[in-house]
Amino acid sequence: MLNRRQLLGAGAAGATLVSSKAWGQTLNMGLPEAAQMDSAATAITARPSSGPDYTPVVTLNGWTLPHRMNNGVKEFHLVAEPVERELADGMIAHLWGYNGQSTGPTIEAVEGDRVRIYVTNKLPEGTTVHWHGLILPSGMDGVSGLSHPSIPPGKTFVYEFDLVKSGTFMYHPHGDEMTQMAMGMMGMFVVHPKDPTFMPVDRDFLIMLNAFDIDPGTYVPRIMTMTDFNLWTWNSRIFPDIDPLVVNKGDKVRVRVGNLTMTNHPIHMHGYDFKVTCTDGGWVPPEAQWPEVSIDIPVGAMRAYEFVADHLGDWAIHCHKSHHTMNAMGHDVPTFIGVNKKPLTQKIRQFQPEYMPMGMSGMGDMAKMEMPLPDNTIPMMTGWGPYGPIEMGGMFSVVKVRDGIDADDYSDPGWYENPPGEMAYEWTGELPEFASNNSPKTILTPKPNSEG
């Protein structure tokens, strides 16, 4: 059995090896082996070698759970367990998740498949799995005490149902879910259309929005938090350690975004407009697809959008709630904009020579400064681009569109070099006059004259 590091080293071929060779040893046994991952790198899944063709999803900083075939049924093995997740370089969280990671591995199958999912509980309390958005029998719905008894610690339950529709769905506990979801128990479930000609794309990315409240110097999330989260993540990962979305020019690209946080997230992508093509309720008919440059993802919902990558460059993609592109947010930090802290700084440095005044002209200097931090936390703004600090964190990444990217290549191509004449620059010449207004009244713009 390969662990995650071995799987990543083997690449797509490694994923096939886990599915066929290692898992094949258990074909005549009652319980499939449970694949594990111990790295936060993005793992690429090979295209299917049999059955309907589809483009596997790319889960940023995540992976797809292998399956085995047993008399025509696709069998998966989820293990609910305590995990350690690297949220960012230098920061580890002690979470609950599945198969070694939070968020859990993506489950991929095809419309019409029958799936059998073994769920082993290695948590200290009972759990269930709710298959969010899937159409299935009531007794398989995963609500503790309603659909079936809670899965006790140390026990394995089996969920089995037919996939009657394609689309993007989620899975998470529906037993003590306040605790278990706050601890990171969630994942995505993608059902590809059985007709390969229906809604095909060249690249298919998947992002799960989640959030944690972890005080600096600690490792375990505060599970009673309702609104004041301080770490906003994609697939339990924080910028600048979220992998980029690498795309070849001309590719048709789908981005699927699921939200299991406690607030909505307006996801905005620079450089493009796109069409919203799917919700967790199903595919949007072509005549009803609507254009956007930002799409709000409600709590407990999924939205997928598509675009053709015809604009070269490095394009930001992020949540448009500005605090969600910050890390380790402190909600009690006073505002010092416009305050002269120089006299105070001189006095403080008599006792604390390393003291660094901040916030007098905004928070951008946080991205430039290097200062000691408490254990197991990260700066509010970090990450550098080719021209300096990006001054972002949290829910942020970059769509990198290039010429000549191979179909199975998702490696980071580096920073884009803007062609001459296509980058903003400093102007030192004469400036045109500019208008100014300090009145709160509405000012009507005169109609243009006939001479234009």
C-alpha positions, 0 to 999 in steps of 0.5 A, spaced: 500 500 500 502 506 498 502 512 502 501 519 500 508 521 499 509 515 495 503 516 491 505 523 489 512 521 487 509 516 482 504 521 479 498 519 475 501 512 474 501 512 482 494 513 483 493 507 478 497 503 482 493 504 488 487 502 484 489 496 481 495 493 484 495 494 491 487 494 492 487 488 487 490 484 493 483 485 497 478 483 492 476 477 495 476 480 502 470 483 506 473 490 507 477 494 502 484 497 504 483 505 506 488 509 502 492 515 506 495 521 504 500 525 509 502 531 504 498 537 502 500 537 495 495 537 489 495 529 487 493 528 479 488 522 478 489 519 471 483 518 466 479 512 467 482 506 463 475 503 462 467 505 462 465 512 460 471 517 459 471 523 463 476 529 465 478 527 473 477 533 477 483 536 480 482 538 488 487 543 489 492 541 495 488 534 495 487 528 492 481 523 489 480 517 493 481 510 489 476 505 489 476 497 487 471 494 483 467 488 486 462 485 482 460 491 478 460 495 484 465 501 486 467 500 493 470 506 497 473 506 504 473 512 508 476 512 515 474 518 520 480 519 524 484 525 528 489 528 523 494 533 522 494 538 517 499 543 514 495 549 513 501 553 511 508 552 511 510 552 518 503 551 521 500 545 523 493 544 525 490 538 529 484 536 526 479 531 525 478 528 517 478 522 513 484 518 511 489 522 513 487 529 511 482 534 512 479 536 507 477 529 506 479 526 499 474 527 493 470 521 491 469 521 484 464 516 480 460 516 474 452 517 473 449 510 473 454 507 478 452 503 484 457 505 490 458 501 496 462 506 501 465 503 508 466 508 513 470 506 519 470 510 525 476 512 529 474 518 532 473 518 540 465 519 539 460 517 534 459 519 527 455 519 520 456 521 513 451 525 510 451 525 502 449 532 501 445 533 495 445 526 493 439 522 491 438 516 495 434 511 500 432 515 506 436 510 510 443 512 507 442 519 508 447 519 514 443 523 519 444 520 526 438 517 530 434 519 524 437 515 518 440 510 522 444 509 528 450 513 529 457 509 527 460 508 534 468 509 535 471 503 532 466 500 528 465 500 520 458 502 517 456 501 510 453 506 505 450 503 498 446 506 493 446 508 486 448 515 483 442 517 479 444 524 477 451 527 475 453 533 478 457 536 484 456 534 491 459 534 498 459 529 504 460 531 512 457 528 518 450 529 521 452 527 528 455 532 533 456 536 526 458 543 530 464 539 533 466 535 527 465 540 522 469 545 526 474 540 526 475 539 519 470 533 517 468 534 510 469 533 503 467 533 495 463 528 491 463 528 484 459 524 479 461 525 472 455 524 466 455 517 463 455 521 456 462 523 455 459 528 450 455 532 456 458 538 459 465 536 457 471 540 459 479 540 459 480 542 466 476 541 472 478 544 478 475 543 485 475 547 491 472 546 498 471 553 502 472 552 510 474 556 516 478 555 522 478 559 529 485 557 531 489 561 536 496 563 535 501 558 539 495 553 539 493 547 534 486 545 535 480 549 533 475 553 537 469 549 536 464 554 539 466 559 534 460 562 530 462 568 526 469 570 528 473 565 525 481 567 524 483 562 518 479 562 512 482 556 507 481 553 501 481 545 502 484 546 509 490 550 506 492 558 506 495 562 501 501 563 499 501 555 500 494 554 496 497 551 489 495 555 483 490 553 477 495 552 471 491 552 465 493 551 457 491 557 453 484 555 449 482 550 454 475 550 457 475 550 464 471 548 470 471 551 477 467 547 482 466 551 489 463 548 495 462 552 501 461 548 508 463 554 512 458 559 516 458 564 512 457 566 504 463 567 500 463 571 493 468 568 489 471 573 484 476 571 478 480 576 475 481 577 467 475 573 465 467 573 465 464 566 466 458 562 465 455 559 472 453 552 469 452 548 475 449 548 482 448 542 487 441 541 485 444 540 478 446 542 471 444 549 469 441 549 462 445 552 456 439 557 455 439 559 463 446 560 464 448 567 466 454 571 466 458 573 472 465 575 474 464 574 481 459 568 484 456 568 491 457 561 494 451 560 499 452 556 506 452 549 505 451 550 497 456 549 491 457 553 484 460 551 478 462 556 473 466 555 466 470 559 461 475 558 455 482 560 457 483 565 452 487 571 456 494 569 457 497 571 464 497 570 472 490 572 474 488 572 481 482 568 484 479 570 491 474 571 496 471 578 495 470 579 503 476 582 504 477 579 511 477 572 508 484 574 504 487 575 511 490 570 515 490 569 523 485 575 523 485 579 530 479 582 531 481 587 537 486 590 533 486 598 534 486 603 528 492 607 528 491 610 521 493 618 521 496 617 528 503 619 529 506 613 533 514 616 533 514 619 540 511 612 543 515 608 539 521 611 542 519 610 549 517 603 548 524 601 545 527 603 551 524 597 554 523 593 548 528 594 542 525 590 537 518 593 537 515 595 530 510 600 529 505 598 524 498 601 522 499 608 521 498 608 514 494 602 513 496 595 514 500 594 507 507 594 511 505 587 514 506 584 508 513 587 508 515 586 515 519 580 518 518 579 525 518 574 530 511 570 531 508 566 536 509 558 535 504 555 530 501 561 526 502 565 520 503 573 518 496 576 516 499 578 509 504 574 506 506 571 499 510 575 494 509 575 487 514 578 481 514 585 483 513 585 491 509 582 496 502 580 494 499 583 500 493 577 501 492 571 505 487 566 506 482 565 500 486 567 495 490 563 489 492 565 482 489 562 475 496 561 471 494 561 463 500 559 458 501 557 451 504 550 451 501 546 457 501 539 456 494 536 458 496 532 464 501 538 466 499 542 472 506 544 475 507 551 477 510 554 470 512 560 474 510 568 474 508 571 467 512 575 464 508 581 461 509 583 454 512 590 452 507 595 453 502 591 457 504 593 464 502 599 468 508 603 469 511 609 473 509 616 469 514 622 471 512 627 465 506 632 465 500 630 468 493 632 465 488 636 469 483 632 474 477 633 476 475 633 484 468 634 488 467 635 495 459 635 495 454 630 497 449 632 492 448 628 485 451 631 479 448 630 472 453 629 467 451 633 461 450 629 454 455 629 449 455 634 444 454 632 436 461 633 435 462 627 440 
